[in-house]
Structure formats: structure tokens, C-alpha cells
Amino acid sequence: MTDFQLAPQESAPQESSAPVENVVVDKEAVEKLTEGLLSHYLPDLQNSKRALQELTQNQLVLLDTVDQEVTKFRECNALVDLNSLFTEAKIYHNKLVNIRKEMIMLHEKTTKLKKRALKLQQQKQKEALEKEQQREKELERERQLIAKPAKRT
């Protein structure tokens, strides 16, 4: 058996002026006290360690689950955005279809108006030509009606 002596700490200030007694500690007693202390607290500490490991693992599982849920919510929001885009695209497609129908209708109307304008122009030209021919006939008739002096023979 080895005896240990605990000496007072030299750096620590002494509170009282009474002399410090030398304490003799038995090594076997220290070992038994250590074993007793460890046997008393070690099971609780090991249980606490296991509980903390289990909590950490559960926390990781919960974090993964929350991450998956967040991903699902993002996908749902993306689907809502996608649905609104499809709805908007459908609206604009309908507008384009209506514009196309209107353009076709306007094209048909302008084609009809051009044909009518051409017919009217041809009719006016024909009337103008007929007037000109009528005037020529009248001038010719007037010339024929004008007395011509007879030639002396």
C-alpha cells in the first residue's frame, strides 16, 4: 500500500492563518471510492448517452421528414404556379384564336370591298366611255347637220 499525501496548494491564497494538516490517503480507498463513484454514476451516464444518441438519431429522422415535407410543399407550389401558367396560356390561346378569326373576317370583307370597288370603277369607266361615244355621235350628227356649201361646177 502506498500512501499519498496531499500538500496544500502554494499558489492559492490561504484564508486562515491556521496551519494546514497533512492528510494521508490510502490508495486502495481511493480506488474503491472511484469504483463506487463510477458504479453509482456510470449507468446513469451511459443511459443518458444512449438517450442522447437516440434523440440525435430521431432528430435526424425528423429533419429528413421535414425536408421531404418542405420539398412536397415546394412541388405543390410549383404545380399551382404551373396550373396558373396553363390557365394563362389557355386564355392567351383563346385570344389568339379570336384575333385570327377576326383577321380572317376582315380579310374576307376587304376582298369583297376590293371586288365591289373594281366593279364600280369598271362601271364608271364604261359609263364614261359610253358618254364619250354619245358625245362623239352628237358632234358627228351636228357636223352632218351643218349646211355645207355646195361646190360650183
LUMGUGU-638778 format. One record per residue: chain; z, y, x of N, C-alpha, C in turn. Coordinates in steps of 0.1 Angstrom, whole numbers, plus 5000, padded with zeros to 4 digits. Layout:
! LUMGUGU-638778
PT padren n_up n_north n_east ca_up ca_north ca_east c_up c_north c_east
PT      A    Z       Y      X     Z        Y       X    Z       Y      X
...
END
This chain:
! LUMGUGU-638778
PT padren n_up n_north n_east ca_up ca_north ca_east c_up c_north c_east
PT      A 5000    4988   5008  5000     5000    5000 5000    5012   5009
PT      A 4991    5022   5005  4990     5034    5013 4996    5045   5005
PT      A 5004    5053   5011  5010     5064    5004 5002    5077   5006
PT      A 5000    5084   4996  4993     5097    4997 5003    5108   4995
PT      A 5001    5118   5002  5009     5130    5000 5000    5141   4995
PT      A 5005    5148   4986  4998     5160    4981 5004    5172   4987
PT      A 4996    5179   4994  5001     5191    5001 4998    5203   4992
PT      A 5006    5213   4993  5003     5225    4984 4990    5232   4990
PT      A 4983    5238   4981  4971     5245    4985 4975    5257   4992
PT      A 4968    5259   5003  4972     5271    5011 4965    5283   5006
PT      A 4953    5282   5000  4946     5294    4996 4952    5299   4983
PT      A 4958    5291   4975  4963     5295    4962 4976    5303   4964
PT      A 4978    5314   4957  4990     5322    4959 5002    5315   4952
PT      A 5013    5315   4958  5024     5309    4953 5031    5319   4943
PT      A 5035    5313   4931  5041     5321    4921 5055    5323   4923
PT      A 5062    5313   4928  5076     5314    4930 5079    5313   4945
PT      A 5090    5317   4949  5094     5317    4963 5101    5304   4967
PT      A 5103    5295   4957  5110     5282    4959 5101    5273   4968
PT      A 5107    5265   4976  5099     5256    4985 5093    5245   4977
PT      A 5081    5241   4981  5073     5231    4974 5077    5217   4979
PT      A 5079    5208   4970  5084     5195    4974 5072    5186   4977
PT      A 5073    5177   4987  5062     5168    4990 5063    5157   4979
PT      A 5051    5154   4973  5050     5143    4963 5044    5131   4969
PT      A 5050    5120   4967  5044     5107    4972 5038    5100   4960
PT      A 5025    5096   4962  5018     5089    4951 5014    5075   4956
PT      A 5016    5066   4948  5013     5052    4951 4998    5050   4947
PT      A 4990    5044   4956  4975     5042    4954 4973    5032   4942
PT      A 4981    5022   4941  4979     5013    4930 4982    5020   4917
PT      A 4992    5028   4917  4995     5036    4905 4983    5045   4901
PT      A 4977    5051   4911  4966     5060    4909 4954    5052   4903
PT      A 4952    5040   4908  4941     5031    4903 4944    5027   4889
PT      A 4956    5023   4886  4959     5018    4873 4959    5030   4863
PT      A 4963    5042   4867  4962     5053    4858 4947    5056   4856
PT      A 4939    5056   4866  4925     5058    4865 4919    5048   4855
PT      A 4922    5035   4857  4916     5025    4849 4921    5027   4834
PT      A 4934    5030   4833  4939     5033    4819 4932    5045   4813
PT      A 4930    5055   4820  4923     5067    4815 4909    5064   4812
PT      A 4902    5057   4821  4888     5053    4818 4888    5043   4806
PT      A 4897    5033   4805  4896     5024    4794 4899    5031   4781
PT      A 4907    5041   4782  4910     5049    4769 4899    5058   4765
PT      A 4892    5065   4774  4882     5074    4770 4868    5069   4771
PT      A 4865    5059   4780  4852     5054    4782 4845    5048   4770
PT      A 4851    5040   4761  4845     5035    4749 4840    5047   4740
PT      A 4849    5057   4738  4845     5068    4730 4834    5076   4736
PT      A 4834    5077   4749  4823     5085    4756 4810    5077   4755
PT      A 4811    5063   4756  4799     5055    4755 4794    5056   4741
PT      A 4803    5055   4731  4799     5057    4717 4792    5070   4715
PT      A 4798    5081   4720  4793     5094    4719 4779    5095   4725
PT      A 4778    5088   4737  4765     5088    4744 4754    5081   4735
PT      A 4758    5070   4730  4748     5063    4721 4745    5071   4709
PT      A 4755    5077   4703  4752     5086    4691 4743    5097   4695
PT      A 4745    5103   4706  4737     5115    4710 4722    5110   4713
PT      A 4721    5098   4719  4708     5092    4722 4701    5090   4708
PT      A 4708    5084   4699  4703     5081    4686 4699    5094   4679
PT      A 4707    5104   4680  4704     5117    4673 4692    5123   4680
PT      A 4691    5122   4693  4679     5128    4700 4667    5120   4696
PT      A 4668    5107   4694  4656     5100    4690 4652    5103   4676
PT      A 4662    5104   4667  4660     5108    4653 4654    5122   4653
PT      A 4659    5131   4661  4653     5145    4662 4639    5144   4666
PT      A 4635    5136   4675  4621     5135    4680 4612    5130   4668
PT      A 4618    5120   4661  4611     5114    4649 4609    5125   4639
PT      A 4620    5133   4636  4619     5144    4627 4609    5155   4631
PT      A 4609    5158   4644  4599     5167    4649 4585    5163   4647
PT      A 4582    5150   4650  4569     5144    4648 4565    5145   4633
PT      A 4575    5142   4624  4572     5142    4610 4569    5156   4605
PT      A 4577    5166   4610  4575     5180    4607 4561    5184   4612
PT      A 4558    5180   4624  4545     5184    4629 4533    5178   4621
PT      A 4535    5166   4616  4525     5160    4608 4524    5167   4594
PT      A 4535    5171   4589  4535     5179    4576 4528    5192   4578
PT      A 4531    5199   4589  4525     5212    4592 4510    5210   4593
PT      A 4506    5199   4600  4491     5196    4601 4485    5194   4587
PT      A 4493    5187   4579  4488     5184    4565 4486    5198   4557
PT      A 4496    5206   4559  4496     5219    4552 4484    5227   4557
PT      A 4482    5227   4570  4470     5234    4576 4457    5229   4570
PT      A 4456    5216   4569  4444     5209    4564 4442    5213   4549
PT      A 4453    5214   4542  4453     5218    4528 4448    5232   4527
PT      A 4453    5241   4535  4449     5255    4535 4434    5256   4539
PT      A 4430    5247   4549  4416     5247    4553 4408    5243   4541
PT      A 4412    5233   4533  4405     5228    4522 4404    5239   4511
PT      A 4415    5246   4509  4415     5257    4500 4405    5268   4504
PT      A 4405    5271   4517  4395     5280    4523 4381    5275   4521
PT      A 4379    5262   4524  4366     5256    4523 4362    5256   4508
PT      A 4371    5253   4499  4367     5254    4485 4363    5268   4480
PT      A 4370    5278   4485  4367     5291    4482 4353    5295   4488
PT      A 4350    5290   4500  4337     5292    4506 4326    5286   4498
PT      A 4329    5274   4493  4319     5267    4485 4316    5274   4472
PT      A 4327    5279   4466  4326     5287    4453 4318    5300   4456
PT      A 4321    5306   4467  4314     5319    4470 4300    5316   4473
PT      A 4297    5305   4480  4283     5301    4483 4276    5298   4470
PT      A 4282    5291   4461  4276     5289    4448 4272    5301   4440
PT      A 4282    5311   4441  4279     5324    4434 4267    5331   4440
PT      A 4267    5331   4454  4256     5338    4460 4243    5330   4458
PT      A 4243    5317   4457  4231     5309    4455 4226    5313   4441
PT      A 4235    5314   4431  4231     5318    4417 4224    5332   4418
PT      A 4230    5341   4425  4225     5354    4426 4211    5354   4432
PT      A 4209    5346   4443  4196     5344    4449 4186    5338   4439
PT      A 4190    5328   4431  4181     5322    4421 4177    5333   4411
PT      A 4186    5341   4407  4183     5351    4397 4174    5362   4403
PT      A 4176    5366   4415  4167     5376    4422 4153    5370   4423
PT      A 4152    5357   4426  4139     5350    4428 4132    5350   4414
PT      A 4139    5347   4404  4133     5347    4390 4128    5361   4387
PT      A 4136    5371   4390  4133     5385    4387 4120    5389   4395
PT      A 4120    5385   4408  4108     5388    4416 4096    5381   4411
PT      A 4097    5369   4406  4085     5362    4401 4080    5369   4388
PT      A 4090    5373   4380  4086     5380    4367 4080    5394   4371
PT      A 4085    5401   4380  4079     5414    4384 4065    5412   4390
PT      A 4064    5401   4398  4050     5398    4403 4040    5396   4392
PT      A 4044    5388   4382  4035     5385    4371 4032    5398   4364
PT      A 4042    5406   4361  4039     5419    4354 4030    5428   4362
PT      A 4032    5429   4375  4023     5437    4383 4009    5432   4384
PT      A 4008    5418   4384  3995     5412    4384 3987    5416   4371
PT      A 3995    5415   4360  3989     5418    4347 3985    5433   4346
PT      A 3994    5441   4351  3991     5456    4351 3979    5459   4360
PT      A 3977    5452   4371  3966     5454    4380 3953    5450   4373
PT      A 3953    5439   4366  3942     5434    4359 3938    5444   4348
PT      A 3948    5449   4341  3946     5458    4330 3940    5471   4336
PT      A 3946    5476   4347  3941     5488    4353 3927    5487   4358
PT      A 3923    5475   4363  3910     5472    4367 3900    5473   4355
PT      A 3904    5466   4344  3896     5466    4332 3894    5480   4327
PT      A 3905    5488   4327  3904     5502    4322 3895    5510   4331
PT      A 3896    5508   4344  3887     5515    4354 3873    5511   4352
PT      A 3870    5498   4350  3856     5494    4347 3851    5500   4334
PT      A 3860    5500   4324  3856     5505    4311 3853    5520   4313
PT      A 3861    5528   4320  3858     5542    4322 3845    5544   4329
PT      A 3843    5536   4340  3831     5537    4347 3819    5534   4338
PT      A 3820    5524   4330  3809     5520    4321 3807    5532   4311
PT      A 3818    5538   4306  3816     5549    4297 3810    5561   4304
PT      A 3814    5563   4316  3809     5574    4324 3794    5572   4326
PT      A 3790    5560   4330  3776     5556    4332 3768    5558   4319
PT      A 3774    5553   4308  3767     5555    4295 3765    5570   4292
PT      A 3776    5578   4294  3774     5592    4292 3764    5598   4300
PT      A 3764    5594   4313  3753     5599    4322 3739    5595   4318
PT      A 3738    5583   4313  3725     5578    4308 3721    5586   4296
PT      A 3731    5588   4287  3728     5595    4274 3724    5610   4278
PT      A 3731    5616   4287  3727     5629    4291 3713    5630   4297
PT      A 3710    5620   4306  3697     5619    4311 3686    5618   4300
PT      A 3689    5609   4290  3680     5607    4279 3678    5621   4272
PT      A 3689    5628   4269  3688     5640    4262 3680    5650   4270
PT      A 3682    5651   4283  3675     5660    4292 3660    5656   4292
PT      A 3657    5644   4292  3643     5639    4292 3637    5643   4278
PT      A 3644    5641   4268  3639     5644    4255 3637    5659   4254
PT      A 3646    5667   4259  3644     5682    4259 3632    5686   4267
PT      A 3630    5679   4278  3618     5682    4286 3605    5679   4278
PT      A 3606    5668   4271  3594     5664    4264 3592    5673   4252
PT      A 3603    5679   4246  3602     5688    4235 3597    5702   4239
PT      A 3599    5705   4251  3595     5718    4256 3579    5719   4256
PT      A 3574    5729   4251  3560     5731    4250 3554    5732   4263
PT      A 3543    5725   4266  3537     5726    4278 3524    5734   4276
PT      A 3521    5743   4285  3508     5750    4283 3497    5740   4285
PT      A 3487    5742   4277  3476     5733    4278 3467    5737   4290
PT      A 3460    5728   4296  3452     5731    4307 3439    5736   4302
PT      A 3433    5746   4308  3420     5751    4304 3410    5743   4311
PT      A 3401    5739   4303  3390     5732    4309 3377    5740   4309
END
